[in-house]
Amino acid sequence: MCPKLRPMMLIAVLLLCVLIAVTLMSAQSSFTLKVEDVMTPQELKNTGISGLTSAQRKSFNEWLGRYTAAVYNVATGQSAKEANPRQPVAKNGCVPAVESNIDGDFNGWEGETVFKLDNGQIWEQAEYSYTYSYSYRPEVTIYQAGGGCRMKVEDEDETIMVRRIK
């Protein structure tokens, strides 16, 4: 397989997994998503997942479950506890998804914006992007995506990569 196609194929497979999982999650409140349930043996081989040790496969499946739950939370507006009550709470980061409000005025982001939340957490912009929008105390959801955390602000179409600083 062409080395350039492998990452794209993995992304496509993961998106398919998420779509299937969202459908399953709406049908049942507690389930365990396993990559083996959504990929064919050939897809497992082509992506290299079949070569993982059992411990690595278990870790991957746990991540896939957390990622899917975060996507589901954002898509349905549910809290993390409603979607998956057995999901472990992380000590920091964005798993499960963080739901709060901006503390005070929100004016968008411009490259190095710092976001103070009502829950006491402080996050900073982790990628360059510019958007202007004003609102007072908008709701935000910060969730795991693509190896980092993304922040979705109420009534904004765009999301932004962020990292927690407090």
N, C-alpha and C positions, 0 to 999 in steps of 0.2 A: 504494500500500500504506500502511496506517496506520503512522505512525512508531513507535507503541508496540509493534507486532507485529514490527518488523524485528529488534531485539535477541533477542527470544524465538525467532524463526525461525532466526537465525544460531546460537544456542546449540543448538537442536534439530538443526540440520544438522551442527554440529561433533560432537555426541554420536553421531549416526549414523555420521559419519566414523570416530570412535574405535572404535565397535563393529565396523565393517567392517574397520578396520585390525587390530584385535586378532585377528579371525578370520584375516586374511591372514598376520599375523605368526606365528601358530601353524602355518600351512601352509608357510611359507618363512622362512628365517633372515635373509635380506637382501632388502629391497625399498625402493622409494621411493614414498611416498604422495603423490599430487598431488590437490589439491582438484577438479581437472577430472575425475578418475576416479570421484569419489563424489557429485558434484552435477550436476544436469541443467543445460542451458544457461539455462533459465528461473530456476533457483535461483541460478546465478551472477549473473544480471542482477538479480534481486530483492534479493540481499544486497549488491550493489555490487562484488562480487569481479571481475566481468567488466570493470569500469572501471579496474582496477589496471594499472599499467605492467608490462612484463615483469619488471623488477627487483623491483617490489613483489610480484608474483605468485610469483617465485622465493623471496623472503624468507618469504612466507606459507607456501609449501609446505615450506620448511625448518623453520619453526616447527611446522607441523602434524606433521611427522615426529618432531621432538623431543618434542612434547607426547604424541603417540601412544605413543612408546617409553616415556615416563615412566609413563603410565597402564598400559601393558602390564607394566612392571617391578613396579609396585605390585600389580597383579592376580595376577601369577604368582610374585612373590617372587624374581625373577631380578635379578642385578646389571645395571647399564647396559651393561657390556662384553659380557655374554652375549647380551643382546637386540639390540644394534646395535654391533658392533665398530668401525664406521667413524664413529660419532657423535663429533663434536668435543667435547673436554673444555673446559668453561667455566672461566675464571680465578676466578670467584666466582659465587655464586648457586646455583641448584638444577637446572641443566641440564648434564650429565645428573644424574639423581636422586642424592642424597647418602644413603649407607647407613652407619650407625654405631651406637653405643650411647650412651645417656646416661651421663655420667661420675658414677657413684655413685647415690644415692637419687633416685627420681622420685616426686613427690608430686602430679602433675597440674599444672594451671595456673590462675591466678586473676586475670589482667588485665595484669600486667606481668612475667610470668615469664621468666627467662633460662635457657636450656638450654645447658649445656656438654657437648660431645660428646667421646668418646674420641679422635677424629681431630684434636682441637685447635680445631675450629670452635666458635664461640659464636653462638647464635641467640636472638632474643627474640620474644616473643609480639607479633603485629602486629594483632590484633583482640581485642575484649573477649569473653571467654568464661570460664566457670568449670567445672572438673571436678576431682574429687578421686579419686585412685587412687594406691596405693603399689606400687612395684616397685623392684627393685634392678637397675641397669644394663640397662633394657629396650632392645631394638633399635628404631631409628627410621629412617624413610625420609622424606626431604624432597624434594619433587618440584614441578615447575612446574604451576601451575593458576590459571586466571582472572587472569592478570596479576601473579601473585605466587607465593610459595612456600607450600606446605602441608606440615605435618608429621604423619605417621602414627606413632603410638607402638604398639609391640607390645601386643596384647591390649586395646587401646582401640577402641571403635566410632567415637568422634568424632575429627575431625582439627582442626588449628588453623593459621591463617595465621601465618607467621613471617617474620622478616627477619634476614639475617646481619649480625652486628656485628663479627665477627672471623673 
